[in-house]
Amino acid sequence: GGPDTLPEAMNERGQIVGQSYTTSIPNSGSGIPTIDPFLWQNGVMSDIGGLGGTWGVANFINSSGKVVGASDLAGDYIEHAFLWDRGSLKDLGTLGGYNSQALWINDGGDVVGVSDLTGSQTHDAFLWKKGVMTDLGNLGLSSFGFAINSGGQIVGHSKINDGSFRAFIWEKGGPMVDLNTLVSPASNVVLVDPYYINDRGYIAVAGVLPNGDEHAFVLVPGGSCDDACDARIARVVA
């Protein structure tokens, strides 16, 4: 129903998720028509439903068909991360604040995203695993989790104390590490937004050049960290 639909992700089985208007009639509260997350498979679009509000989005689907996203609660003032699995929609909660959103789920069912902290004045990236939501911390002020691979390596960005953003990786229980400390300082590129990490550890990331231009980069794991690299990491996480 409604005029528009937007796809967000597709898995290896050809299942597609996203969001779609369900009607063209604006709601009295939000002023826009209801938008629900959808699953498309075998030529049929199905409404996943929501957590009580009139807005929702499905952000990602893993190979087994588990879907994550966000949905407004009743009243449309608060949104929560959700996990949908075979017709069952689960509210994943928050890290103590009002809002959360799930961005990615790996094939093991581990979910990453972002959640407000207590007081809802700031937010951090989270890992939701086996029913427990864990705060991944930040590199200064806040963080946002983008993606997770099958090995549990998580990438995202973090706002540092000067208000700018830095790309991070989080693995093996943490702590969060600035990806800029793992590449040559002579590169003169500031890595900002890592959008994807595959199961080999390759990371697709946006970086800012000295002249302000933004380019796409791929980070390829180069083996063990040398002493200089270890020292840079130690300074960040100390």
Salt bridges, closest charged atoms under 4 A:
ASP85 OD1 - ARG86 NE 3.20
ASP91 OD2 - HIS80 ND1 2.97
ASP110 OD2 - LYS129 NZ 3.14
ASP193 OD1 - HIS157 ND1 2.53
